[in-house]
C-alpha cells in the first residue's frame, strides 16, 4: 500500500530544523544557515518513518538481514527505468562509496590508473587514491553553453592508455547535475569494451532526475557481458544516508568476483535500519518522491531566478542548470578562488567550496537547495549581499 503524505517543506521552521542532530546542523553555530552537505530539509517519508517506528516498538535493533533488498531493488528499477536487474547480480553494502571502493579493490590491481571527471564528488579522489591504492587520472567535464558534458574524445584517448584499467562514472553527475544521454553512455560502453576498462557507475542521484531530463542506467546500455558495476542507494533520494544501505549491481563477469572476494565484514557494515528504510522507500516511497521532485523543481527555479537577479545587478554569478538532484554548481566572480569561505565568513551561509571537487572548481561553490522557500530565499539574499558588498 502506498502512503500519500505531503512533503510540507515550509512547515519546518529554521528553528525546528536546528533541532536535528546530523552533521548538517551541528557543524556550524546557530548564526549560520547550512546549505552544504547532501541532506534534505524535508519531512521523512511516512512509509519509512512507520517502518522504523515499528522496528523500535518491537525492539528490533539487531544486525541487518538484507536478503529482501535485491528483489525489491529489481522491482524498483523495472518500474522506474524499465531496467531489468537480476537479483542474484545485487550485493548489499553500507554505502555507494564502499561499493565503488570494493569494485576497484576486487576488480583492478594496485597501481592501476582510474579515470574520473572533475569537477566531481571529492571522495572519488580519495577513494581511488587512498582506499583502493590506485592512481587518479582526470578527464574534466566539458563546459558548454548549455551545461557540462562528458569529454568522450578525451575518454577514448585515456582508455587507450594501457595503465588505465577503470573509470568511475558519476551518473547523474555531482556537482554539475548533468544527466548523461543514452547515446553518451553507449559511447562510453563501446570505448570501455574496446579497451577492456572497468566502468563503475555511481547512480545514487538517479531517482531524483528532475523534469526535463531522463536518466538511463549505465548497465541497461552496457549489458550483462560488460566489465562494469553500478552503485545505487535510497539514501539521497529519500534522505536516509545515516541508515546505511546501498546496492552494487554487477554483471556476469563482475558479480561472481565480488561475491567470491568481498569480505563478510564489509557486508555487515550495512545497517539494519538501513535495510528497513530502504525496503520501505523502494516499495512504498513513490508518492513521497514524486512530491519531493516537484518541490526540488520549484526550488531549482527559485534559485535560478534569485541568482539571475544578482547577475542582472551586474555581478558575475552563473548557475549551471542541474538536471538531477538538489545540488547547484555556481560560479561566483570577484570572491577569489574559494567564494564559499567568503560567503560563510561574511554572509553566515555554509555552502560547499568548489576546490575539493578538483582544480577546475576554483571560483565555484555548491549550493544545496533542498530546503524550504523561506530558507532558500535567505540563502540567496545572503549571497547577493556578500557579492554586492565585495563589488562596492
ABEGO torsion letter per residue (X at the ends): XBBBBBAGAAABBAAAAAABABAAAAABBAABBBABBBBBABBBBAAAAAAAAAAAAAGBABBBBAAAAAAAAAAAAAAAAGBBBBAAABBBBABAAAAAAAAAAAABBBGBBBBBBOBBBAAAAAAAAAAAGBBBBBBBBBBBAAEBBBBAAAAAAAAABAABABBBBBOBBOAAGBBBBAAAAAAAAAAAAAAGBBBBBBAAAAAABBBGBBBBBAAAAAEAABBBBBBBBAAAAAGAAAAGBBBBBBBAAAAAAAAAABBAAAAAABBAAAAAAAAAAAAAAAAAAAAAAAAAAAAAAAAAAAAAAAAAAGBBBBBBBBABEABBBBBBBGAEABAAAAAAAAAGBBBBBAAAAEAAABGBBBBBABBBAAAAAAAAAAAAAAAAAAAX
